[in-house]
Amino acid sequence: MPHPTFNRFPRRAPRVPVTLLATVLKDAGGQARGCLVQDFSEGGARLTFPGVPALGQRFQLLVPRLDRIYEAELRWQSGQDVGVAFSAVMPT
């Protein structure tokens, strides 16, 4: 079942199911935090964390397999799952 906030934030591009390791370079406490990218599009992603994350509104997301760092903005959070929108992308 889709997350209830999905309709509030329409997507610009369809998301593709993936499983990619990623790292939030600095969470709200200034620490790196590992996660999985579960759905991905050029405009955003759904991330899953091993616990409930404390994230800032904006953060950098390193996805080594794609050789990219994404400037991410928190759009929604439900427990361990987080939706983000990408505002910029940089090669690593």
Secondary structure, DSSP 8 states (H G I E B T S, - for coil): ---TTGGGS--SS--EEEEEEEEESS-TTS--EEEEEEEEETTEEEEE-SS-----SEEEEEEGGGTEEEEEEEEEEETTEEEEEEEEEEE-
